[in-house]
Amino acid sequence: MALISLRSVSKTYTKGREQVDVLSDIDLDINERDFVALMGPSGSGKTTMLNLIGGLDHPTYGEVVVGDSSLNSLSSRELSRWRAQNIGFVFQFYNLLPVLTAQRNVELPLLLTKLKGRERKKNAATALDIVGLADRAKHKPAELSGGQQQRVAIARAIVADPQILVCDEPTGDLDRNTAEEVLQLLETLNQKHNKTIVMVTHDPKAAEHAKTTVFLDKGKLSSTSDPEQSELVNG
C-alpha cells in the first residue's frame, strides 16, 4: 500500500510575466519502507517534488497524500505540526547551527514538542548513538568533519522518530568514501529502523543504494533508466 501518493500533480511558478512549469501531471506512489532515489537533469523538478512530499510547498494542481493526510487541505499551522511529527529533513550543506554542540543541534526539532529537557536530551543522545556519534555529542560543527556533520544532521532528522526522511543531495558535499558511509547509514535507517526515504541525487552510485529509482525529465516522469544517460545528470 502506498504511503505517499501524488495524483495529477503540477507545479507552476510565475517569473515576471512568464509562467514556468516545473512539474507536469505527475502520478507517483511510494510504498512504506521504500528507499527511493529521485534523479534527473538540473531543472527537472526533483527538489520541487521533494518539497511537495515534505509539505514545504503546495502543488498548483493535483493532490499530495501522505498516509491519511491530504497535504492540500492542511493550513500552514497544521502543516508545520504535521511536518514535525512525520518528516525528517536532510540537506546537502547540513544546516547546523555553528554555536551549538552536536547534542543541542539534534535537540532542536524537539523544542516543538511537549518533551521536557531531560527527555529531549535522552532522545538526542539516542539519535547520536544510532548514527555512531555518541562520543561527539559535545563537539561543535567546526570540530567535526563533513561526514560527521552530515551524521549529526541525520540524527537531527530522526530524533523525533518521523516515518519519512526526505534527503536533498545528502552526499553532494562529501568525498566518495565519506559519501559511502552516509549512504550505508541511510540504508540502515531504511532496513533496520523502517524509515521510508526519498532522496534527490545526481550521483548514479548513490542511487545504487536505493531500492527504487525514479527519473524526472522536464517536469515529467521518465521511464529511462539507462546508466549512460545518468552520466548526463548534473543535479
Salt bridges, closest charged atoms under 4 A:
ASP29 OD1 - ARG7 NH2 2.77
ASP57 OD1 - LYS11 NZ 3.20
GLU107 OE1 - ARG104 NH1 3.34
GLU107 OE1 - ARG120 NE 3.89
ASP135 OD2 - ARG136 NH1 2.98
ASP161 OD1 - LYS195 NZ 2.50
GLU169 OE1 - HIS202 ND1 3.03
GLU180 OE2 - HIS209 NE2 2.97
GLU187 OE2 - HIS209 ND1 2.49
ASP203 OD2 - ARG176 NH2 2.91
